[in-house]
Amino acid sequence: RKQMATIYSETLLPNKYEFLKVGIETPVYILNEKLIRDILSYPWSGENFSNRIWNNKKKLLQVLREELTQGVIQGLHADEVSERLAKKMNVEMKHAITLVHTESSYFYNQSTLDSFGEAEIEKYKLHVTFDHHTSPKCRALDTGKVYNRDDASVGYNYPPLHPRCRTLPIPYFEGVSGPKYRWVRDNTGKSVKVEKLDMTYAEYKKQFLK
């Protein structure tokens, strides 16, 4: 739980700083124990974990909490945490990576949503990573669509939308000019700057994945 609180806090504070740089003031940050308890109420009951992969869910929940906590304390990359989890649970590395990345993503994105609330940002858009690995679900997203913050629903219109989701929420300011370009990866993995912010995955694929 301490690790999840750390993830929540470390994501919230940088967001507040970025808002301040563009003239949006948010309340002085005081650790809200109730809010963090609400965030930590994420249902780690094990019901969402595959019986085929995780045959001892009680042990998994304990090891997952321990390794995520130690990972933050020691400043480990998520892949290092995943490796330790895989060894302790005797599972394939790919399954551990999926679990660690997905569970952490949930808290990172929830803290971002709370930052939007503090800054009174009512709307957001979704930034989809465009490359060979983009999931079918994220490929189908309308990158130009604007969502209401109060309607944000994890798995539907707010990330993570699926396991190991890389899509991110970005604030939308009506009438305010935003970024002039975005980055995508071509078929060699090289980052390329494009000026069409509302580019669809189909357009991206046609132009860059030849």
Contacts in CASP RR format, 6 or more apart in sequence:
PFRMAT RR
TARGET T0000
AUTHOR 0000-0000-0000
METHOD contacts of the structure
MODEL  1
RKQMATIYSETLLPNKYEFLKVGIETPVYILNEKLIRDILSYPWSGENFS
NRIWNNKKKLLQVLREELTQGVIQGLHADEVSERLAKKMNVEMKHAITLV
HTESSYFYNQSTLDSFGEAEIEKYKLHVTFDHHTSPKCRALDTGKVYNRD
DASVGYNYPPLHPRCRTLPIPYFEGVSGPKYRWVRDNTGKSVKVEKLDMT
YAEYKKQFLK
1 40 0 8 1.000
1 65 0 8 1.000
2 69 0 8 1.000
3 65 0 8 1.000
3 68 0 8 1.000
3 69 0 8 1.000
3 70 0 8 1.000
3 71 0 8 1.000
3 72 0 8 1.000
3 73 0 8 1.000
4 39 0 8 1.000
4 40 0 8 1.000
4 42 0 8 1.000
4 68 0 8 1.000
4 107 0 8 1.000
5 36 0 8 1.000
5 39 0 8 1.000
5 40 0 8 1.000
6 72 0 8 1.000
7 72 0 8 1.000
7 104 0 8 1.000
7 107 0 8 1.000
7 108 0 8 1.000
7 111 0 8 1.000
8 36 0 8 1.000
8 39 0 8 1.000
8 107 0 8 1.000
8 110 0 8 1.000
8 111 0 8 1.000
9 31 0 8 1.000
9 36 0 8 1.000
9 111 0 8 1.000
11 107 0 8 1.000
11 108 0 8 1.000
11 111 0 8 1.000
11 112 0 8 1.000
11 115 0 8 1.000
12 29 0 8 1.000
12 111 0 8 1.000
12 112 0 8 1.000
12 114 0 8 1.000
12 115 0 8 1.000
13 29 0 8 1.000
15 111 0 8 1.000
15 112 0 8 1.000
15 115 0 8 1.000
16 26 0 8 1.000
16 29 0 8 1.000
16 115 0 8 1.000
16 118 0 8 1.000
16 119 0 8 1.000
19 25 0 8 1.000
19 26 0 8 1.000
19 115 0 8 1.000
19 119 0 8 1.000
19 121 0 8 1.000
19 171 0 8 1.000
20 26 0 8 1.000
24 119 0 8 1.000
24 121 0 8 1.000
25 119 0 8 1.000
26 115 0 8 1.000
26 118 0 8 1.000
26 119 0 8 1.000
27 118 0 8 1.000
35 114 0 8 1.000
39 107 0 8 1.000
39 110 0 8 1.000
39 111 0 8 1.000
42 103 0 8 1.000
42 106 0 8 1.000
42 107 0 8 1.000
44 61 0 8 1.000
44 64 0 8 1.000
44 65 0 8 1.000
44 103 0 8 1.000
46 54 0 8 1.000
46 57 0 8 1.000
46 60 0 8 1.000
46 61 0 8 1.000
49 57 0 8 1.000
49 60 0 8 1.000
49 99 0 8 1.000
53 91 0 8 1.000
53 95 0 8 1.000
54 60 0 8 1.000
54 89 0 8 1.000
54 91 0 8 1.000
54 95 0 8 1.000
56 89 0 8 1.000
59 89 0 8 1.000
60 89 0 8 1.000
63 85 0 8 1.000
63 88 0 8 1.000
63 89 0 8 1.000
64 85 0 8 1.000
64 99 0 8 1.000
64 100 0 8 1.000
64 103 0 8 1.000
67 81 0 8 1.000
67 84 0 8 1.000
67 85 0 8 1.000
67 88 0 8 1.000
67 100 0 8 1.000
68 81 0 8 1.000
68 100 0 8 1.000
68 103 0 8 1.000
68 104 0 8 1.000
70 76 0 8 1.000
70 81 0 8 1.000
70 84 0 8 1.000
71 80 0 8 1.000
71 81 0 8 1.000
78 97 0 8 1.000
78 100 0 8 1.000
78 101 0 8 1.000
78 104 0 8 1.000
79 97 0 8 1.000
81 100 0 8 1.000
82 93 0 8 1.000
82 96 0 8 1.000
82 97 0 8 1.000
82 99 0 8 1.000
82 100 0 8 1.000
82 101 0 8 1.000
83 93 0 8 1.000
83 96 0 8 1.000
85 91 0 8 1.000
85 96 0 8 1.000
85 99 0 8 1.000
85 100 0 8 1.000
86 92 0 8 1.000
86 93 0 8 1.000
86 95 0 8 1.000
86 96 0 8 1.000
89 96 0 8 1.000
97 164 0 8 1.000
98 163 0 8 1.000
98 164 0 8 1.000
101 163 0 8 1.000
101 164 0 8 1.000
102 160 0 8 1.000
102 163 0 8 1.000
102 164 0 8 1.000
102 165 0 8 1.000
105 159 0 8 1.000
105 160 0 8 1.000
105 164 0 8 1.000
105 165 0 8 1.000
106 154 0 8 1.000
106 160 0 8 1.000
109 154 0 8 1.000
109 158 0 8 1.000
109 159 0 8 1.000
109 160 0 8 1.000
109 168 0 8 1.000
109 169 0 8 1.000
112 168 0 8 1.000
112 169 0 8 1.000
113 149 0 8 1.000
113 152 0 8 1.000
113 158 0 8 1.000
113 169 0 8 1.000
116 122 0 8 1.000
116 124 0 8 1.000
116 149 0 8 1.000
116 169 0 8 1.000
116 171 0 8 1.000
117 149 0 8 1.000
119 171 0 8 1.000
121 149 0 8 1.000
121 171 0 8 1.000
121 172 0 8 1.000
121 173 0 8 1.000
122 148 0 8 1.000
122 149 0 8 1.000
122 150 0 8 1.000
123 146 0 8 1.000
123 147 0 8 1.000
123 148 0 8 1.000
123 149 0 8 1.000
123 171 0 8 1.000
123 172 0 8 1.000
123 174 0 8 1.000
124 146 0 8 1.000
124 147 0 8 1.000
124 149 0 8 1.000
124 152 0 8 1.000
124 169 0 8 1.000
124 170 0 8 1.000
124 171 0 8 1.000
124 172 0 8 1.000
125 143 0 8 1.000
125 144 0 8 1.000
125 145 0 8 1.000
125 146 0 8 1.000
125 147 0 8 1.000
125 169 0 8 1.000
125 170 0 8 1.000
125 172 0 8 1.000
126 141 0 8 1.000
126 143 0 8 1.000
126 145 0 8 1.000
126 147 0 8 1.000
126 157 0 8 1.000
126 158 0 8 1.000
126 159 0 8 1.000
126 167 0 8 1.000
126 168 0 8 1.000
126 169 0 8 1.000
126 170 0 8 1.000
127 143 0 8 1.000
127 167 0 8 1.000
127 168 0 8 1.000
127 169 0 8 1.000
127 170 0 8 1.000
127 182 0 8 1.000
128 134 0 8 1.000
128 138 0 8 1.000
128 139 0 8 1.000
128 141 0 8 1.000
128 143 0 8 1.000
128 166 0 8 1.000
128 167 0 8 1.000
128 201 0 8 1.000
129 138 0 8 1.000
129 166 0 8 1.000
129 167 0 8 1.000
130 184 0 8 1.000
130 185 0 8 1.000
130 199 0 8 1.000
130 201 0 8 1.000
130 204 0 8 1.000
130 208 0 8 1.000
131 184 0 8 1.000
131 185 0 8 1.000
131 189 0 8 1.000
132 185 0 8 1.000
132 187 0 8 1.000
132 189 0 8 1.000
132 209 0 8 1.000
133 166 0 8 1.000
134 166 0 8 1.000
134 201 0 8 1.000
135 161 0 8 1.000
135 162 0 8 1.000
135 165 0 8 1.000
137 161 0 8 1.000
137 162 0 8 1.000
138 161 0 8 1.000
138 162 0 8 1.000
138 165 0 8 1.000
138 166 0 8 1.000
138 167 0 8 1.000
138 201 0 8 1.000
139 201 0 8 1.000
139 202 0 8 1.000
140 201 0 8 1.000
141 161 0 8 1.000
141 167 0 8 1.000
141 201 0 8 1.000
142 200 0 8 1.000
143 197 0 8 1.000
143 198 0 8 1.000
143 199 0 8 1.000
143 200 0 8 1.000
144 197 0 8 1.000
144 198 0 8 1.000
146 172 0 8 1.000
147 157 0 8 1.000
147 158 0 8 1.000
151 157 0 8 1.000
152 158 0 8 1.000
152 169 0 8 1.000
154 160 0 8 1.000
154 161 0 8 1.000
155 161 0 8 1.000
155 162 0 8 1.000
158 169 0 8 1.000
159 165 0 8 1.000
159 167 0 8 1.000
159 168 0 8 1.000
159 169 0 8 1.000
160 167 0 8 1.000
161 167 0 8 1.000
179 197 0 8 1.000
180 195 0 8 1.000
180 197 0 8 1.000
181 193 0 8 1.000
181 194 0 8 1.000
181 195 0 8 1.000
181 197 0 8 1.000
182 193 0 8 1.000
182 194 0 8 1.000
182 197 0 8 1.000
182 199 0 8 1.000
183 191 0 8 1.000
183 192 0 8 1.000
183 193 0 8 1.000
183 194 0 8 1.000
184 191 0 8 1.000
184 192 0 8 1.000
184 194 0 8 1.000
184 199 0 8 1.000
184 204 0 8 1.000
184 208 0 8 1.000
185 191 0 8 1.000
185 192 0 8 1.000
185 208 0 8 1.000
186 192 0 8 1.000
186 208 0 8 1.000
186 209 0 8 1.000
187 208 0 8 1.000
187 209 0 8 1.000
187 210 0 8 1.000
192 208 0 8 1.000
196 203 0 8 1.000
END
